[in-house]
């Protein structure tokens, strides 16, 4: 009787499938909004295609698309005149150093594939502003493009360095995450500041965080963030800039870490990052650091 | 029931039933509309697109922001997703066309998106320093709009986020010319009225003198005058621009005539005067060193208000405006290693003391707290002519700086001629130098 059972079940399945068959298929030749947004290409689109899509497969979305962004925020798209200055700066400060150190194949494989550009800052309820966000190793959102200036632009004052520097921080931070997610950071790294990671990082500041051996307040949030904050800050501040950060630590933290302990932790994490770049990616971190920092100095100092 | 029965009775029944259910889906397809939704929405987009590009002289656009301001734009759309724009937001937007991009897209409704930064985005920019609105929301405006209706000469749209209404009316060549030949820019030059170095901006209309106070961000204008029985009167209205002048949202009944607005003849950048035409009669707005009538009790009223409302203090965000320059002494640049200038306060009898205090306050971001680092103790002397003169007593808290923005603020504050007070709202006063009315400070009550 088992045969019968299978027989009927088979038939039943056929009935189900058969019943979906209809004579007229819907006309789906031209479904709105699913074919991607189109517009007449401008020289700016061509520049982005030639400079970023062809060599690295990185797309840049500068035209407004609310669905790439937080729906509860008032934001505005960037001024077209800011797109090339920003993306060419990104190329000099992030792409070129990694391509030179890691090779173009390495870079193409791991780089985030989409940049979304926003003209204004993203204002938070507490009055602070967000200058960059990222999602899933694929997308990086850069804000405040309309106020972007580097030192080649007229009217540049040193205070203008804050916005580009924050952009570099975000990009190097996110790329650090991608590297970490592909080849995990050394387990020793998580042990260095074990017990000091806290969800309360938001209520501290960089100065207090450094007294505990963290490079920024955000680094206190988890080993995961600590690792890439180390990478990002070391790269954008350069070796002597990082040394200055370490040497500036004084006093004992509110959690009882002495200045010497804090310095030792930062140095230990520094050497673990350098070691990780060497072993995992065959990249000499200090050379990479010099390249990034030199590019940044040329850009904003 | 044994197993055999089960297969021979139940299963065929199930099969029969399911065949019924599924075959019941088979229907003749009946459509309410002739076309599929996708076809129809693409048709609509095409139709809207060709309407936008069809007007060779472009479109006159009007938008009312969430904060209440009425703004005019001129859009010219071409078929390559480019739009050329003028706007009566400021002198630059009124005189120089800006090119940006637009596209039509099916969102929940067919939508017009101004998708790179343009003059329209100035209103929506969440950075308050761009448009004078609050940080995080700007003037509450839109740049993504859903189409509401389409007629031959007009298109109505509604913003997708804030519901801002945008009206497009087909423009004539004359409308376009009015932007291109500077007629609008000439009108928007009205905002230069605040470049007049004196606090008091005086104009004579129909034989009556008025002091004007214009807020170009909120777009309000206040008239102050002395009535027949010698009392000060005030009228405030919101205004917007037209291609020829300023239009009042509420007409001003000026006794002998009703004023709906005025034509702007031109701004004189040498003498700092603005010539206007009110109901056809030309007149000139110019600076004045004295108020029309001194509000004799205002200084005392100002100080008493703080004493009577929780013994609090008056605060000024930007310090002194001098010769038309806001924060002329740069008080906003005051810093310490751990804190930054927050506001300047005037505190009558702080915490039961016998003196009044003037001090900049500092915000310590890491503690989210305000700090007083230095200040001065002073005594207000109320004069019968309506002036108040402050006399210095001694430094309080710490040693007051002898140079820099704080020192400049102190020496201006202690001006021997003293100050007039102008009440501008229930909790706002302007304190105006009696010497020449070219220095003033705005006080607001934080409570």
Interface residues (C-beta under 8 A of the other chain):
Chain A: X1 X4 X5 X8 X11 X12 X15 X16 X18 X19 X20 X22 X24 X26 X27 X28 X30 X31 X32 X33 X37 X39 X40 X42 X62 X63 X64 X65 X66 X73 X74 X75 X76 X77 X78 X79 X80 X119 X120 X121 X122 X123 X127 X146 X147 X205 X207 X208
Chain B: X3 X4 X7 X11 X12 X14 X15 X18 X19 X22 X23 X25 X26 X29 X36 X38 X39 X41 X42 X45 X79 X80 X81 X82 X100 X101 X103 X105 X106 X107 X113 X114 X115 X116 X117 X121 X124 X125 X126 X127 X130 X135 X136 X137 X138 X140 X143 X144 X160 X161 X365 X366
